[in-house]
């Protein structure tokens, strides 16, 4: 008897291997996208914090000697942050949103700017 083609077991094993490879690749791709999103969010926060530190140094040094909170609208209105800057986690512009505040404090004559 002549045997042509593949057996059912061979086909199922091949499909299972292909599915496993696809699962591994898709999982790695999702991890890469997640890391990129985290990096974008960290860069966004760093830019806002640096802008607030510069703003305090140039404009509000005496007013913030004991610490203060800087609102994102102050930074935008004074030209320290672009008006159309978007939060990478939501994709929305930050102007007019009160959740983007930077707390400025002093420790050992060092200014610490941290976004809340």
Residue pairs with C-beta under 8 A, 6 or more apart in sequence:
6 14
37 88
37 89
40 88
41 88
41 89
43 88
44 85
44 87
44 88
45 115
47 81
47 85
48 72
48 75
48 81
48 100
48 102
48 115
49 102
49 113
49 114
49 115
50 113
51 75
51 80
51 81
52 70
52 75
52 80
52 102
52 104
52 113
52 115
53 104
53 111
53 113
54 80
55 70
55 74
55 75
55 78
55 80
56 64
56 68
56 70
56 104
56 111
56 113
57 111
59 78
60 68
60 70
64 104
65 106
66 106
67 103
67 104
67 105
67 106
68 103
68 104
69 101
69 102
69 103
69 104
69 116
70 101
70 102
70 103
70 104
71 98
71 100
71 101
72 81
72 94
72 95
72 97
72 100
72 101
72 102
73 95
73 96
75 81
75 102
76 82
76 83
76 85
76 94
76 95
81 94
83 93
83 95
84 93
84 95
85 93
85 94
85 95
86 92
86 93
86 94
87 93
87 94
87 100
94 100
100 115
101 115
101 116
102 113
102 114
102 115
102 116
103 113
103 114
103 115
103 116
104 111
104 112
104 113
105 111
105 112
105 114
106 112
